[in-house]
């Protein structure tokens, strides 16, 4: 393959993907910030202490970390279309 053609293709792909990935990164950051905003209201309404809320958030993220790698491995085997559809449908 021609090196200049390869460099051109990588440049074009980067120009299209980087802005989109930056928007996704920003959205993920906003989502994580919202957890801290939700804490103040939830702690007051439900009577949680900051420790209890932190414990619950930690359990959620621990589950996310433990199950993310197997989910990606399965996604690779069955394909994104089937796997995302399976995730979006309610359990039986």
C-alpha positions as CSV (number, residue, x, y, z in Angstrom):
1,X,0.0,0.0,0.0
2,X,1.2,3.5,-0.8
3,X,2.5,5.3,2.3
4,X,1.0,8.6,1.2
5,X,-2.4,7.0,0.6
6,X,-2.3,5.4,4.0
7,X,-1.4,8.6,5.7
8,X,-4.2,10.4,3.9
9,X,-6.7,7.8,4.9
10,X,-5.6,8.0,8.6
11,X,-5.8,11.8,8.5
12,X,-9.3,11.7,7.0
13,X,-10.5,9.1,9.6
14,X,-9.0,11.1,12.4
15,X,-10.6,14.3,11.2
16,X,-14.0,12.6,11.2
17,X,-13.7,10.5,14.4
18,X,-11.8,12.9,16.8
19,X,-14.6,15.5,17.0
20,X,-17.2,12.8,17.6
21,X,-15.1,11.1,20.2
22,X,-14.5,14.4,21.9
23,X,-18.3,15.0,22.1
24,X,-18.7,11.5,23.6
25,X,-16.0,12.1,26.1
26,X,-17.6,15.4,27.2
27,X,-21.0,13.6,27.5
28,X,-19.5,10.9,29.7
29,X,-17.8,13.6,31.9
30,X,-21.2,15.4,32.3
31,X,-22.8,12.1,33.2
32,X,-20.2,11.5,35.9
33,X,-20.6,15.0,37.3
34,X,-24.3,14.5,37.5
35,X,-23.7,11.7,40.0
36,X,-22.3,14.2,42.5
37,X,-25.3,16.6,41.9
38,X,-27.7,13.8,42.5
39,X,-26.0,12.9,45.7
40,X,-27.1,16.0,47.5
41,X,-30.8,15.6,46.7
42,X,-30.8,11.8,47.2
43,X,-29.0,12.1,50.5
44,X,-31.5,14.6,51.8
45,X,-34.7,12.9,50.4
46,X,-33.8,9.3,51.3
47,X,-31.9,10.1,54.5
48,X,-28.6,8.6,53.3
49,X,-25.3,9.6,54.9
50,X,-22.5,10.5,52.5
51,X,-20.9,7.1,53.4
52,X,-24.0,5.1,52.4
53,X,-24.2,7.0,49.1
54,X,-20.5,6.5,48.4
55,X,-20.8,2.8,49.2
56,X,-23.7,2.4,46.8
57,X,-21.9,4.3,44.1
58,X,-18.8,2.2,44.7
59,X,-20.7,-1.0,44.4
60,X,-22.2,0.2,41.1
61,X,-18.8,1.0,39.6
62,X,-17.2,-2.2,40.9
63,X,-19.9,-4.2,39.1
64,X,-19.3,-2.1,36.0
65,X,-15.6,-2.7,36.1
66,X,-16.0,-6.5,36.7
67,X,-18.6,-7.0,34.0
68,X,-17.3,-4.6,31.3
69,X,-14.5,-6.9,30.0
70,X,-16.7,-10.0,29.7
71,X,-19.3,-8.0,28.0
72,X,-16.8,-6.7,25.4
73,X,-15.6,-10.2,24.8
74,X,-19.1,-11.5,24.1
75,X,-19.8,-8.5,21.9
76,X,-16.9,-9.4,19.8
77,X,-18.2,-13.0,19.4
78,X,-21.9,-12.3,18.6
79,X,-21.6,-8.9,17.0
80,X,-22.7,-5.4,18.0
81,X,-26.2,-5.6,16.5
82,X,-27.2,-8.6,18.5
83,X,-25.4,-7.7,21.7
84,X,-26.7,-4.2,22.0
85,X,-30.2,-5.4,21.2
86,X,-29.9,-8.0,24.0
87,X,-28.7,-5.3,26.4
88,X,-31.6,-3.0,25.6
89,X,-34.4,-5.6,26.0
90,X,-35.7,-6.2,29.5
91,X,-34.8,-9.4,31.3
92,X,-37.3,-12.3,31.5
